[in-house]
Amino acid sequence: MRDPEVVEAELVEISAMADDETKLNNIIAWCATHPDEIPFAIHILLGGRGKKGEAAPSNAINPPSAAEQL
């Protein structure tokens, strides 16, 4: 596996894209290129990149509904 900071930087770059179709295409391409890093990427995206012993934010697994966001 590559350096976790490189993986995280790539994911941040993809997530910053404004166009959803382009973002989806890049996610698919990234997953096809780095299939062994997908579990680690999911861990990062769900907030597991915190300090040791620090729990993921409660909304990382159960994001607020549209009504809760208003």
C-alpha atoms as one frame of an Amber mdcrd trajectory, in Angstrom:
protein
   0.000   0.000   0.000   1.145   3.514  -0.738   1.750   6.230   1.830  -1.550
   6.984   3.628  -1.048  10.729   3.158  -0.818  10.282  -0.625  -4.023   8.233
  -0.639  -5.775  10.811   1.529  -4.603  13.680  -0.709  -5.991  11.911  -3.790
  -9.339  11.344  -2.068  -9.537  14.975  -0.958  -8.822  16.089  -4.520 -11.602
  13.877  -5.877 -14.079  14.939  -3.200 -13.431  18.620  -3.986 -14.725  18.238
  -7.548 -17.939  20.160  -8.121 -19.453  18.049 -10.896 -20.972  14.831  -9.537
 -20.563  12.920 -12.807 -16.867  13.793 -13.010 -16.455  12.908  -9.335 -18.114
   9.510  -9.870 -15.950   8.779 -12.921 -12.825   9.648 -10.927 -13.904   7.486
  -7.984 -14.481   4.542 -10.324 -11.111   5.073 -12.011  -9.368   5.418  -8.641
 -10.958   2.206  -7.330 -10.020   0.316 -10.498  -6.433   1.551 -10.248  -6.015
   0.936  -6.490  -8.351  -1.947  -5.516  -6.210  -2.943  -2.524  -6.588   0.548
  -1.012 -10.414   0.687  -1.107 -10.900  -0.509   2.524  -8.405   2.093   3.719
 -10.138   4.798   1.649 -13.503   3.918   3.170 -11.936   4.124   6.627 -10.612
   7.616   5.832 -13.912   8.775   4.371 -15.863   7.589   7.413 -13.665   9.654
   9.699 -11.327   6.969  10.983  -8.246   9.065  10.374  -8.369  10.695  13.844
  -5.917  10.278  16.698  -5.448   6.872  18.275  -8.379   6.010  20.487 -10.501
   8.821  19.080 -13.934   7.729  17.917 -15.300   8.638  14.506 -17.836  11.472
  14.488 -21.339  10.173  15.116 -22.617  11.606  11.826 -19.878   9.868   9.791
 -21.742   6.569   9.843 -25.273   7.970  10.083 -25.294  11.313   8.264 -28.110
  13.687   9.219 -31.262  13.502   7.151 -32.340  16.422   4.978 -34.836  17.505
   7.637 -32.132  17.513  10.335 -29.855  19.676   8.184 -32.410  22.486   7.962
